[in-house]
Amino acid sequence: PGPIPDWPLDDATDAERRRWETLWRTAQAAQWVRQHVDLVVARYTRLVLTVEVDTKNNLATAQTLNTVMALEDRLGLSPKALQNLSWKIVADEVADRRPVAATATRRLKAVDPDVSA
């Protein structure tokens, strides 16, 4: 539910931006934030769209597809990858009962050190 990181590569296309936002709303993104893999996710985003669009150059597509599949494994984007990484995606069973954090605001106050309390 946190903020989506800024796109770390040069000039994202509209399709890249949409896929980037979709990927960062997956459960796996919680681990990506901890691991600081924004750049890897961006490369995956760019490559997977290339594979999905480029069907003319079979050799390049096959090589890129292999790279995409390797990144999917590293990012936990397939059931096998989740198992290999020992990641489990489970429903948040206590979300309804979790108290909402109070939004208390604290303010700093200037105090004259020469004045005794």
N, C-alpha and C positions, 0 to 999 in steps of 0.2 A: 504493500500500500504506500510505500515511500515515493520520493521523487524519482523520476526517470533521469539517469545521467545524461549529460550533454553528449552529442555525437562527437567522437574523438577524431574522426577522419575528415578529409577535405570534402566539401560540398556534397551533402547527402541528397539523393534524389527523393522525390515524394514517396516512391515505393519503399526505399530504404528507411525513411522516417517512420512510415506506417509499420513496417516489420520490426524495427527497433523498439517502438513503443509496445507492440504486441509481445515481443520477447521479454521485455522488462516487466511485464505484468504476469509472467509465469511464476510458479512456486520456486523454480530453480533460481530465479533472480535473487532470492534471499541469500543464497550461497555466493552468487557472483559478486554481490556487494561486499561481502566479507573477504573475498579473494581478490578484489580489485581487478577484474578481468574485462573491463569496459572495452578495451581495444580488441580483445579476442572476440567478444560478442559482435563488435562492429565489423570485423573481418568476416566472421561467419555470415552476418546479415548480407554483406555485399556479395560474398561468394554464392550463397544459396539462391539469391535472386538471379545471379549470372547463370547458374545451372538451370533454373526454371525457365529462363528466357532464351538462352542460347542452345538451340537444337540443331543448328547448321553444322557446327564444327564438332564432330563426334569425339575426336581425340582430346581436344581441349575440354569438352564437356565431361568426358570420362575421368580425366585427371583432376578437374575441379570437383567433380562429384566425390572422388576419393578423399580430397581434402575436406570437403564439407562433412562427409561422414566421420572423419577423424575428429573434426571440431565438435560435431554433435556428441561424440563419445566423451570428449573432455568437458563439455558444458552440461552433460546430464540430460540431453534432449531426446533420448530414446529409452525404452524400458530396460534394455540391456545395460545402457550407460548408467542409469539410476542404480541398478543392481551392483555394477562394478564399483561405483563410487560409494556404495552403502548409504545412498540417500533414499529416504522414504517420504512420499508426499501423502499426508494424511489430512483429514478434515479437522478444522479447528473446533473441537467439541465444546470448548468453554467460552467461545466468543460472546455468546449471549449473556453469560453470567459475569464476564470480566468487567470490573468497574471502570468507568470512564475517568481518565486522569483529570484532576481538577486543574484548571488553568489559572493558578495563582500567579499574580505578578509581584515581583519583588523589586523594590526601588532602593537605590543607593541614596544615602543621606549624608550630606557633608556635616562633619562635627568639628567644632572648634576644640583642639586639644588643650587649650589653655583654660577652658571652662571645666570646672570639676563637676562631677555628676552628683 
